[in-house]
């Protein structure tokens, strides 16, 4: 597939763009977009990324809007800023998210609440706010970053996996609703990726998440494969053959076997 076959965008909005997958989405979408809107909490990192993109791609406009998407008022401010700047995104990349690793009973409620608000509420709120503009202009696309975890009930990641199950289910239903408008919706379901996710998810500096290194996929590959899936109008993508194979096996297993597998999963490292 050549560049002319790729979906091109007038304005792409990327949440959680300060690092990890969000940063990589910004870098790769600079080749496909006239205007990038980058949002996250850490304004200094966003501005540094914006400068790098401008230097590498002088034709691309980059707007930075720092916002804490956990907070409803910050989401509204982001939308109002877009309206003020007359920006109507035709690509929304709902990438912002966080995790929490450890037993549910001993979790900090404040952290769980923030995760629920960010992973589900913020994603849903921004999609609801921006879809009418896409429908009016007759073009658009939504990419929701979910997880392979959305297919599994994972002990010690119980709430995180549940939030991602919501993201995947929401994406599938929304895709059907928007079919007549020609607006594709893609659920991106990566396995483990080396980003800053683990630093936020763990509860103490000496704790370590039990990650299957054999299933780790570079963030560059995750983003490239998800953009390719969007080009091909796919509903869901599990970046890399090994993660896709794992998803196929998981989906085929009856719940009784999944329970058994999760009960024997390493829980402390």
Secondary structure by P-SEA (a helix, b strand, c coil): ccccccccccbbbbccccccaaaaaaaaacccccbbbbbcccaaaaaaaaaaaaaacccbbbbbbbbccccaaaaaaaaaaaaaacccccbbbcccccccccccccccaaaaaaaaaaacaaaaaaaaacaaaaaaaccbbbbbbcccccccccccaaaaaaaaaaaaaaaaaaaaaaccccbbbbbbbbccccccccccccccccccccccccccccaaaaaaaaaaaaaaccccccccaaaaaaaaaaaaccaaaaaaaaaaccccc
